[in-house]
């Protein structure tokens, strides 16, 4: 199983990491990125374990941070299509 982070999702991840670095320093930025890596590992290990949000799109919330990862599974690949703040514009992932 291969995980591919789409460019829009990559930008969202970088923006969130910059926010945490600016708001609270590099430690919080690293904690965010570490939790994101753990979520990616869980998704790769069992991609169908997370609930379907809409259509074939699945999602999972990070534990410590208010971000949701949206992804689709195609054959042997997992495509991360969005990493969005869970309380802002929740349907933004649609159409990706």
Biopython code that builds the backbone (N, CA, C, O; Angstrom):
import numpy as np
from Bio.PDB.StructureBuilder import StructureBuilder

atoms = [
    (1, "UNK", "N", (0.854, -1.177, 0.000)),
    (1, "UNK", "CA", (0.000, 0.000, 0.000)),
    (1, "UNK", "C", (0.899, 1.240, 0.000)),
    (1, "UNK", "O", (1.823, 1.365, 0.803)),
    (2, "UNK", "N", (0.599, 2.135, -0.915)),
    (2, "UNK", "CA", (1.362, 3.370, -1.042)),
    (2, "UNK", "C", (0.488, 4.560, -0.672)),
    (2, "UNK", "O", (-0.669, 4.626, -1.086)),
    (3, "UNK", "N", (1.015, 5.487, 0.090)),
    (3, "UNK", "CA", (0.295, 6.702, 0.464)),
    (3, "UNK", "C", (0.805, 7.853, -0.392)),
    (3, "UNK", "O", (2.007, 8.106, -0.465)),
    (4, "UNK", "N", (-0.126, 8.543, -1.036)),
    (4, "UNK", "CA", (0.198, 9.693, -1.875)),
    (4, "UNK", "C", (-0.574, 10.888, -1.339)),
    (4, "UNK", "O", (-1.801, 10.850, -1.246)),
    (5, "UNK", "N", (0.138, 11.941, -0.990)),
    (5, "UNK", "CA", (-0.505, 13.163, -0.517)),
    (5, "UNK", "C", (-0.632, 14.100, -1.716)),
    (5, "UNK", "O", (0.367, 14.525, -2.296)),
    (6, "UNK", "N", (-1.861, 14.410, -2.071)),
    (6, "UNK", "CA", (-2.115, 15.290, -3.206)),
    (6, "UNK", "C", (-1.626, 16.709, -2.896)),
    (6, "UNK", "O", (-1.556, 17.098, -1.730)),
    (7, "UNK", "N", (-1.289, 17.481, -3.929)),
    (7, "UNK", "CA", (-0.724, 18.827, -3.718)),
    (7, "UNK", "C", (-1.570, 19.752, -2.843)),
    (7, "UNK", "O", (-1.017, 20.460, -2.001)),
    (8, "UNK", "N", (-2.893, 19.768, -3.017)),
    (8, "UNK", "CA", (-3.724, 20.636, -2.168)),
    (8, "UNK", "C", (-3.644, 20.217, -0.706)),
    (8, "UNK", "O", (-3.571, 21.064, 0.185)),
    (9, "UNK", "N", (-3.658, 18.925, -0.463)),
    (9, "UNK", "CA", (-3.542, 18.430, 0.911)),
    (9, "UNK", "C", (-2.169, 18.780, 1.485)),
    (9, "UNK", "O", (-2.063, 19.144, 2.656)),
    (10, "UNK", "N", (-1.129, 18.672, 0.676)),
    (10, "UNK", "CA", (0.227, 19.032, 1.115)),
    (10, "UNK", "C", (0.275, 20.504, 1.520)),
    (10, "UNK", "O", (0.888, 20.853, 2.528)),
    (11, "UNK", "N", (-0.362, 21.352, 0.745)),
    (11, "UNK", "CA", (-0.397, 22.786, 1.093)),
    (11, "UNK", "C", (-1.133, 23.020, 2.401)),
    (11, "UNK", "O", (-0.719, 23.842, 3.217)),
    (12, "UNK", "N", (-2.236, 22.289, 2.599)),
    (12, "UNK", "CA", (-2.990, 22.431, 3.843)),
    (12, "UNK", "C", (-2.162, 21.977, 5.039)),
    (12, "UNK", "O", (-2.215, 22.598, 6.100)),
    (13, "UNK", "N", (-1.410, 20.917, 4.879)),
    (13, "UNK", "CA", (-0.547, 20.418, 5.952)),
    (13, "UNK", "C", (0.538, 21.435, 6.271)),
    (13, "UNK", "O", (0.797, 21.729, 7.438)),
    (14, "UNK", "N", (1.170, 21.972, 5.234)),
    (14, "UNK", "CA", (2.216, 22.984, 5.458)),
    (14, "UNK", "C", (1.650, 24.225, 6.143)),
    (14, "UNK", "O", (2.292, 24.788, 7.029)),
    (15, "UNK", "N", (0.459, 24.655, 5.741)),
    (15, "UNK", "CA", (-0.169, 25.835, 6.352)),
    (15, "UNK", "C", (-0.470, 25.592, 7.832)),
    (15, "UNK", "O", (-0.235, 26.466, 8.667)),
    (16, "UNK", "N", (-0.987, 24.409, 8.155)),
    (16, "UNK", "CA", (-1.279, 24.088, 9.557)),
    (16, "UNK", "C", (0.013, 24.027, 10.368)),
    (16, "UNK", "O", (0.063, 24.530, 11.490)),
    (17, "UNK", "N", (1.050, 23.421, 9.814)),
    (17, "UNK", "CA", (2.340, 23.329, 10.516)),
    (17, "UNK", "C", (2.916, 24.723, 10.749)),
    (17, "UNK", "O", (3.450, 25.001, 11.823)),
    (18, "UNK", "N", (2.812, 25.599, 9.750)),
    (18, "UNK", "CA", (3.291, 26.985, 9.925)),
    (18, "UNK", "C", (2.501, 27.689, 11.014)),
    (18, "UNK", "O", (3.073, 28.412, 11.831)),
    (19, "UNK", "N", (1.190, 27.482, 11.030)),
    (19, "UNK", "CA", (0.351, 28.106, 12.046)),
    (19, "UNK", "C", (0.804, 27.678, 13.446)),
    (19, "UNK", "O", (0.993, 28.522, 14.322)),
    (20, "UNK", "N", (0.975, 26.376, 13.655)),
    (20, "UNK", "CA", (1.371, 25.897, 14.978)),
    (20, "UNK", "C", (2.763, 26.372, 15.353)),
    (20, "UNK", "O", (3.016, 26.659, 16.523)),
    (21, "UNK", "N", (3.663, 26.462, 14.402)),
    (21, "UNK", "CA", (5.008, 26.970, 14.679)),
    (21, "UNK", "C", (4.953, 28.430, 15.097)),
    (21, "UNK", "O", (5.647, 28.845, 16.025)),
    (22, "UNK", "N", (4.124, 29.206, 14.406)),
    (22, "UNK", "CA", (4.016, 30.638, 14.700)),
    (22, "UNK", "C", (3.265, 30.879, 16.011)),
    (22, "UNK", "O", (3.642, 31.750, 16.795)),
    (23, "UNK", "N", (2.205, 30.108, 16.244)),
    (23, "UNK", "CA", (1.368, 30.311, 17.428)),
    (23, "UNK", "C", (2.035, 29.835, 18.711)),
    (23, "UNK", "O", (1.891, 30.472, 19.754)),
    (24, "UNK", "N", (2.762, 28.724, 18.649)),
    (24, "UNK", "CA", (3.283, 28.143, 19.882)),
    (24, "UNK", "C", (4.712, 27.637, 19.788)),
    (24, "UNK", "O", (5.256, 27.137, 20.772)),
    (25, "UNK", "N", (5.320, 27.757, 18.636)),
    (25, "UNK", "CA", (6.714, 27.350, 18.515)),
    (25, "UNK", "C", (6.910, 26.009, 17.840)),
    (25, "UNK", "O", (5.949, 25.301, 17.540)),
    (26, "UNK", "N", (8.166, 25.670, 17.605)),
    (26, "UNK", "CA", (8.492, 24.464, 16.842)),
    (26, "UNK", "C", (8.064, 23.156, 17.508)),
    (26, "UNK", "O", (7.831, 22.165, 16.815)),
    (27, "UNK", "N", (7.958, 23.136, 18.817)),
    (27, "UNK", "CA", (7.564, 21.886, 19.481)),
    (27, "UNK", "C", (6.144, 21.474, 19.106)),
    (27, "UNK", "O", (5.872, 20.297, 18.866)),
    (28, "UNK", "N", (5.240, 22.454, 19.057)),
    (28, "UNK", "CA", (3.863, 22.139, 18.701)),
    (28, "UNK", "C", (3.776, 21.766, 17.226)),
    (28, "UNK", "O", (3.004, 20.881, 16.856)),
    (29, "UNK", "N", (4.549, 22.421, 16.395)),
    (29, "UNK", "CA", (4.608, 22.072, 14.969)),
    (29, "UNK", "C", (5.044, 20.615, 14.811)),
    (29, "UNK", "O", (4.437, 19.858, 14.053)),
    (30, "UNK", "N", (6.088, 20.234, 15.521)),
    (30, "UNK", "CA", (6.584, 18.861, 15.438)),
    (30, "UNK", "C", (5.571, 17.864, 15.984)),
    (30, "UNK", "O", (5.441, 16.758, 15.458)),
    (31, "UNK", "N", (4.858, 18.244, 17.031)),
    (31, "UNK", "CA", (3.829, 17.361, 17.586)),
    (31, "UNK", "C", (2.710, 17.151, 16.568)),
    (31, "UNK", "O", (2.209, 16.037, 16.416)),
    (32, "UNK", "N", (2.319, 18.216, 15.872)),
    (32, "UNK", "CA", (1.300, 18.104, 14.832)),
    (32, "UNK", "C", (1.768, 17.165, 13.720)),
    (32, "UNK", "O", (1.034, 16.262, 13.317)),
    (33, "UNK", "N", (2.967, 17.374, 13.233)),
    (33, "UNK", "CA", (3.493, 16.542, 12.151)),
    (33, "UNK", "C", (3.674, 15.092, 12.584)),
    (33, "UNK", "O", (3.454, 14.175, 11.792)),
    (34, "UNK", "N", (4.070, 14.880, 13.827)),
    (34, "UNK", "CA", (4.224, 13.527, 14.352)),
    (34, "UNK", "C", (2.870, 12.813, 14.416)),
    (34, "UNK", "O", (2.758, 11.650, 14.028)),
    (35, "UNK", "N", (1.853, 13.507, 14.902)),
    (35, "UNK", "CA", (0.531, 12.898, 14.965)),
    (35, "UNK", "C", (-0.011, 12.620, 13.564)),
    (35, "UNK", "O", (-0.688, 11.616, 13.341)),
    (36, "UNK", "N", (0.288, 13.501, 12.636)),
    (36, "UNK", "CA", (-0.119, 13.290, 11.247)),
    (36, "UNK", "C", (0.548, 12.034, 10.677)),
    (36, "UNK", "O", (-0.097, 11.237, 9.995)),
    (37, "UNK", "N", (1.840, 11.865, 10.961)),
    (37, "UNK", "CA", (2.551, 10.664, 10.507)),
    (37, "UNK", "C", (1.938, 9.395, 11.110)),
    (37, "UNK", "O", (1.814, 8.379, 10.428)),
    (38, "UNK", "N", (1.559, 9.458, 12.380)),
    (38, "UNK", "CA", (0.920, 8.308, 13.022)),
    (38, "UNK", "C", (-0.422, 7.986, 12.359)),
    (38, "UNK", "O", (-0.758, 6.820, 12.153)),
    (39, "UNK", "N", (-1.176, 9.023, 12.029)),
    (39, "UNK", "CA", (-2.461, 8.812, 11.353)),
    (39, "UNK", "C", (-2.242, 8.196, 9.978)),
    (39, "UNK", "O", (-2.975, 7.292, 9.576)),
    (40, "UNK", "N", (-1.234, 8.683, 9.252)),
    (40, "UNK", "CA", (-0.924, 8.117, 7.935)),
    (40, "UNK", "C", (-0.555, 6.632, 8.064)),
    (40, "UNK", "O", (-0.981, 5.812, 7.251)),
    (41, "UNK", "N", (0.227, 6.298, 9.076)),
    (41, "UNK", "CA", (0.609, 4.896, 9.288)),
    (41, "UNK", "C", (-0.619, 4.036, 9.579)),
    (41, "UNK", "O", (-0.713, 2.910, 9.090)),
    (42, "UNK", "N", (-1.555, 4.553, 10.366)),
    (42, "UNK", "CA", (-2.785, 3.815, 10.666)),
    (42, "UNK", "C", (-3.632, 3.626, 9.416)),
    (42, "UNK", "O", (-4.222, 2.566, 9.210)),
    (43, "UNK", "N", (-3.687, 4.655, 8.587)),
    (43, "UNK", "CA", (-4.457, 4.567, 7.349)),
    (43, "UNK", "C", (-3.858, 3.512, 6.429)),
    (43, "UNK", "O", (-4.585, 2.700, 5.857)),
    (44, "UNK", "N", (-2.540, 3.521, 6.284)),
    (44, "UNK", "CA", (-1.874, 2.543, 5.416)),
    (44, "UNK", "C", (-2.078, 1.123, 5.942)),
    (44, "UNK", "O", (-2.297, 0.193, 5.166)),
    (45, "UNK", "N", (-2.006, 0.961, 7.267)),
    (45, "UNK", "CA", (-2.151, -0.370, 7.866)),
    (45, "UNK", "C", (-3.549, -0.949, 7.671)),
    (45, "UNK", "O", (-3.700, -2.156, 7.478)),
    (46, "UNK", "N", (-4.569, -0.096, 7.719)),
    (46, "UNK", "CA", (-5.946, -0.575, 7.603)),
    (46, "UNK", "C", (-6.824, 0.514, 6.991)),
    (46, "UNK", "O", (-7.613, 1.139, 7.700)),
    (47, "UNK", "N", (-6.696, 0.747, 5.694)),
    (47, "UNK", "CA", (-7.420, 1.854, 5.072)),
    (47, "UNK", "C", (-8.937, 1.758, 5.170)),
    (47, "UNK", "O", (-9.614, 2.787, 5.182)),
    (48, "UNK", "N", (-9.481, 0.562, 5.238)),
    (48, "UNK", "CA", (-10.939, 0.432, 5.323)),
    (48, "UNK", "C", (-11.462, 0.508, 6.756)),
    (48, "UNK", "O", (-12.668, 0.394, 6.978)),
    (49, "UNK", "N", (-10.586, 0.697, 7.715)),
    (49, "UNK", "CA", (-11.001, 0.758, 9.117)),
    (49, "UNK", "C", (-11.650, 2.087, 9.483)),
    (49, "UNK", "O", (-12.322, 2.183, 10.510)),
    (50, "UNK", "N", (-11.461, 3.095, 8.673)),
    (50, "UNK", "CA", (-11.991, 4.415, 8.981)),
    (50, "UNK", "C", (-13.300, 4.638, 8.236)),
    (50, "UNK", "O", (-13.492, 4.097, 7.146)),
    (51, "UNK", "N", (-14.202, 5.429, 8.812)),
    (51, "UNK", "CA", (-15.539, 5.555, 8.242)),
    (51, "UNK", "C", (-15.576, 6.283, 6.898)),
    (51, "UNK", "O", (-14.767, 7.167, 6.612)),
    (52, "UNK", "N", (-16.542, 5.874, 6.096)),
    (52, "UNK", "CA", (-16.803, 6.576, 4.841)),
    (52, "UNK", "C", (-17.540, 7.865, 5.189)),
    (52, "UNK", "O", (-18.547, 7.849, 5.896)),
    (53, "UNK", "N", (-17.022, 8.972, 4.682)),
    (53, "UNK", "CA", (-17.621, 10.274, 4.938)),
    (53, "UNK", "C", (-18.672, 10.573, 3.876)),
    (53, "UNK", "O", (-19.764, 11.056, 4.175)),
    (54, "UNK", "N", (-18.318, 10.275, 2.639)),
    (54, "UNK", "CA", (-19.216, 10.535, 1.514)),
    (54, "UNK", "C", (-18.677, 9.808, 0.289)),
    (54, "UNK", "O", (-17.483, 9.877, -0.001)),
    (55, "UNK", "N", (-19.539, 9.124, -0.416)),
    (55, "UNK", "CA", (-19.085, 8.393, -1.593)),
    (55, "UNK", "C", (-17.984, 7.420, -1.201)),
    (55, "UNK", "O", (-18.163, 6.626, -0.277)),
    (56, "UNK", "N", (-16.865, 7.469, -1.879)),
    (56, "UNK", "CA", (-15.727, 6.618, -1.553)),
    (56, "UNK", "C", (-14.693, 7.308, -0.700)),
    (56, "UNK", "O", (-13.590, 6.792, -0.517)),
    (57, "UNK", "N", (-15.036, 8.474, -0.173)),
    (57, "UNK", "CA", (-14.080, 9.254, 0.633)),
    (57, "UNK", "C", (-14.193, 8.841, 2.092)),
    (57, "UNK", "O", (-15.279, 8.820, 2.670)),
    (58, "UNK", "N", (-13.052, 8.516, 2.667)),
    (58, "UNK", "CA", (-12.986, 8.154, 4.084)),
    (58, "UNK", "C", (-12.296, 9.277, 4.849)),
    (58, "UNK", "O", (-11.616, 10.117, 4.257)),
    (59, "UNK", "N", (-12.473, 9.286, 6.154)),
    (59, "UNK", "CA", (-11.845, 10.324, 6.947)),
    (59, "UNK", "C", (-11.529, 9.864, 8.349)),
    (59, "UNK", "O", (-12.144, 8.940, 8.882)),
    (60, "UNK", "N", (-10.555, 10.533, 8.929)),
    (60, "UNK", "CA", (-10.197, 10.289, 10.319)),
    (60, "UNK", "C", (-9.755, 11.591, 10.961)),
    (60, "UNK", "O", (-9.126, 12.435, 10.323)),
    (61, "UNK", "N", (-10.091, 11.741, 12.221)),
    (61, "UNK", "CA", (-9.677, 12.916, 12.986)),
    (61, "UNK", "C", (-8.358, 12.652, 13.687)),
    (61, "UNK", "O", (-8.104, 11.543, 14.156)),
    (62, "UNK", "N", (-7.533, 13.662, 13.754)),
    (62, "UNK", "CA", (-6.342, 13.554, 14.592)),
    (62, "UNK", "C", (-6.792, 13.607, 16.042)),
    (62, "UNK", "O", (-7.835, 14.190, 16.337)),
    (63, "UNK", "N", (-6.045, 13.025, 16.938)),
    (63, "UNK", "CA", (-6.436, 12.966, 18.344)),
    (63, "UNK", "C", (-6.262, 14.289, 19.070)),
    (63, "UNK", "O", (-7.172, 14.754, 19.757)),
    (64, "UNK", "N", (-5.109, 14.884, 18.916)),
    (64, "UNK", "CA", (-4.769, 16.071, 19.696)),
    (64, "UNK", "C", (-5.089, 17.380, 18.975)),
    (64, "UNK", "O", (-5.274, 18.416, 19.614)),
    (65, "UNK", "N", (-5.151, 17.332, 17.686)),
    (65, "UNK", "CA", (-5.340, 18.539, 16.883)),
    (65, "UNK", "C", (-6.672, 18.459, 16.143)),
    (65, "UNK", "O", (-7.098, 17.372, 15.754)),
    (66, "UNK", "N", (-7.334, 19.601, 15.946)),
    (66, "UNK", "CA", (-8.664, 19.582, 15.319)),
    (66, "UNK", "C", (-8.610, 19.494, 13.792)),
    (66, "UNK", "O", (-9.195, 20.324, 13.095)),
    (67, "UNK", "N", (-7.918, 18.503, 13.290)),
    (67, "UNK", "CA", (-7.784, 18.322, 11.845)),
    (67, "UNK", "C", (-8.289, 16.951, 11.450)),
    (67, "UNK", "O", (-8.116, 15.966, 12.167)),
    (68, "UNK", "N", (-8.923, 16.919, 10.277)),
    (68, "UNK", "CA", (-9.437, 15.673, 9.720)),
    (68, "UNK", "C", (-8.703, 15.394, 8.416)),
    (68, "UNK", "O", (-8.501, 16.291, 7.597)),
    (69, "UNK", "N", (-8.314, 14.156, 8.239)),
    (69, "UNK", "CA", (-7.669, 13.718, 7.003)),
    (69, "UNK", "C", (-8.739, 13.023, 6.164)),
    (69, "UNK", "O", (-9.440, 12.131, 6.641)),
    (70, "UNK", "N", (-8.848, 13.447, 4.917)),
    (70, "UNK", "CA", (-9.764, 12.825, 3.966)),
    (70, "UNK", "C", (-8.934, 12.080, 2.932)),
    (70, "UNK", "O", (-7.932, 12.599, 2.441)),
    (71, "UNK", "N", (-9.354, 10.858, 2.600)),
    (71, "UNK", "CA", (-8.576, 10.073, 1.648)),
    (71, "UNK", "C", (-9.474, 9.121, 0.871)),
    (71, "UNK", "O", (-10.593, 8.809, 1.278)),
    (72, "UNK", "N", (-8.948, 8.678, -0.252)),
    (72, "UNK", "CA", (-9.627, 7.653, -1.061)),
    (72, "UNK", "C", (-8.639, 6.518, -1.300)),
    (72, "UNK", "O", (-7.427, 6.726, -1.355)),
    (73, "UNK", "N", (-9.180, 5.326, -1.440)),
    (73, "UNK", "CA", (-8.363, 4.146, -1.718)),
    (73, "UNK", "C", (-8.661, 3.716, -3.151)),
    (73, "UNK", "O", (-9.816, 3.515, -3.527)),
    (74, "UNK", "N", (-7.608, 3.579, -3.937)),
    (74, "UNK", "CA", (-7.732, 3.111, -5.319)),
    (74, "UNK", "C", (-6.694, 2.030, -5.542)),
    (74, "UNK", "O", (-5.492, 2.292, -5.497)),
    (75, "UNK", "N", (-7.157, 0.823, -5.781)),
    (75, "UNK", "CA", (-6.288, -0.334, -5.960)),
    (75, "UNK", "C", (-5.374, -0.474, -4.745)),
    (75, "UNK", "O", (-5.854, -0.722, -3.639)),
    (76, "UNK", "N", (-4.080, -0.321, -4.938)),
    (76, "UNK", "CA", (-3.118, -0.462, -3.841)),
    (76, "UNK", "C", (-2.584, 0.885, -3.356)),
    (76, "UNK", "O", (-1.553, 0.944, -2.686)),
    (77, "UNK", "N", (-3.284, 1.956, -3.695)),
    (77, "UNK", "CA", (-2.835, 3.297, -3.308)),
    (77, "UNK", "C", (-3.869, 3.996, -2.436)),
    (77, "UNK", "O", (-5.075, 3.816, -2.600)),
    (78, "UNK", "N", (-3.364, 4.793, -1.509)),
    (78, "UNK", "CA", (-4.204, 5.656, -0.693)),
    (78, "UNK", "C", (-3.841, 7.082, -1.082)),
    (78, "UNK", "O", (-2.677, 7.478, -1.012)),
    (79, "UNK", "N", (-4.852, 7.853, -1.493)),
    (79, "UNK", "CA", (-4.630, 9.241, -1.884)),
    (79, "UNK", "C", (-5.237, 10.156, -0.838)),
    (79, "UNK", "O", (-6.452, 10.167, -0.640)),
    (80, "UNK", "N", (-4.386, 10.926, -0.166)),
    (80, "UNK", "CA", (-4.856, 11.922, 0.792)),
    (80, "UNK", "C", (-5.275, 13.130, -0.026)),
    (80, "UNK", "O", (-4.450, 13.750, -0.697)),
    (81, "UNK", "N", (-6.569, 13.467, 0.030)),
    (81, "UNK", "CA", (-7.077, 14.555, -0.789)),
    (81, "UNK", "C", (-7.234, 15.852, -0.012)),
    (81, "UNK", "O", (-7.329, 16.926, -0.607)),
    (82, "UNK", "N", (-7.263, 15.758, 1.323)),
    (82, "UNK", "CA", (-7.406, 16.971, 2.130)),
    (82, "UNK", "C", (-6.967, 16.720, 3.562)),
    (82, "UNK", "O", (-7.050, 15.603, 4.074)),
    (83, "UNK", "N", (-6.502, 17.778, 4.189)),
    (83, "UNK", "CA", (-6.204, 17.788, 5.623)),
    (83, "UNK", "C", (-6.743, 19.123, 6.125)),
    (83, "UNK", "O", (-6.076, 20.154, 6.038)),
    (84, "UNK", "N", (-7.962, 19.080, 6.650)),
    (84, "UNK", "CA", (-8.693, 20.307, 6.957)),
    (84, "UNK", "C", (-9.017, 20.437, 8.434)),
    (84, "UNK", "O", (-9.202, 19.445, 9.139)),
    (85, "UNK", "N", (-9.081, 21.685, 8.886)),
    (85, "UNK", "CA", (-9.537, 21.961, 10.234)),
    (85, "UNK", "C", (-10.963, 21.441, 10.340)),
    (85, "UNK", "O", (-11.793, 21.722, 9.475)),
    (86, "UNK", "N", (-11.249, 20.696, 11.378)),
    (86, "UNK", "CA", (-12.530, 20.005, 11.505)),
    (86, "UNK", "C", (-13.716, 20.946, 11.698)),
    (86, "UNK", "O", (-14.860, 20.536, 11.505)),
    (87, "UNK", "N", (-13.470, 22.185, 12.072)),
    (87, "UNK", "CA", (-14.576, 23.099, 12.344)),
    (87, "UNK", "C", (-14.703, 24.226, 11.324)),
    (87, "UNK", "O", (-15.550, 25.107, 11.472)),
    (88, "UNK", "N", (-13.881, 24.202, 10.313)),
    (88, "UNK", "CA", (-13.936, 25.243, 9.284)),
    (88, "UNK", "C", (-14.300, 24.635, 7.944)),
    (88, "UNK", "O", (-13.640, 23.701, 7.489)),
    (89, "UNK", "N", (-15.316, 25.140, 7.319)),
    (89, "UNK", "CA", (-15.710, 24.724, 5.984)),
    (89, "UNK", "C", (-15.584, 23.212, 5.797)),
    (89, "UNK", "O", (-14.770, 22.753, 4.995)),
    (90, "UNK", "N", (-16.375, 22.446, 6.524)),
    (90, "UNK", "CA", (-16.218, 20.989, 6.525)),
    (90, "UNK", "C", (-16.373, 20.316, 5.155)),
    (90, "UNK", "O", (-15.813, 19.239, 4.951)),
    (91, "UNK", "N", (-17.095, 20.898, 4.231)),
    (91, "UNK", "CA", (-17.292, 20.259, 2.931)),
    (91, "UNK", "C", (-16.271, 20.651, 1.882)),
    (91, "UNK", "O", (-16.458, 20.360, 0.701)),
    (92, "UNK", "N", (-15.206, 21.301, 2.287)),
    (92, "UNK", "CA", (-14.207, 21.798, 1.343)),
    (92, "UNK", "C", (-13.534, 20.690, 0.543)),
    (92, "UNK", "O", (-13.038, 20.934, -0.557)),
    (93, "UNK", "N", (-13.512, 19.487, 1.078)),
    (93, "UNK", "CA", (-12.855, 18.367, 0.399)),
    (93, "UNK", "C", (-13.638, 17.910, -0.837)),
    (93, "UNK", "O", (-13.083, 17.251, -1.716)),
    (94, "UNK", "N", (-14.917, 18.258, -0.902)),
    (94, "UNK", "CA", (-15.764, 17.794, -2.013)),
    (94, "UNK", "C", (-15.214, 18.277, -3.340)),
    (94, "UNK", "O", (-14.738, 19.407, -3.448)),
    (95, "UNK", "N", (-15.278, 17.440, -4.329)),
    (95, "UNK", "CA", (-14.843, 17.812, -5.663)),
    (95, "UNK", "C", (-13.361, 17.618, -5.915)),
    (95, "UNK", "O", (-12.862, 17.958, -6.988)),
    (96, "UNK", "N", (-12.658, 17.077, -4.941)),
    (96, "UNK", "CA", (-11.217, 16.872, -5.135)),
    (96, "UNK", "C", (-11.012, 15.540, -5.752)),
    (96, "UNK", "O", (-9.874, 15.148, -6.010)),
]
sb = StructureBuilder()
sb.init_structure("model")
sb.init_model(0)
sb.init_chain("A")
sb.init_seg("    ")
for serial, (resi, resn, name, xyz) in enumerate(atoms, 1):
    if name == "N":
        sb.init_residue(resn, " ", resi, " ")
    sb.init_atom(name, np.array(xyz, "f"), 0.0, 1.0, " ", f" {name:<3s}", serial, name[0])
structure = sb.get_structure()
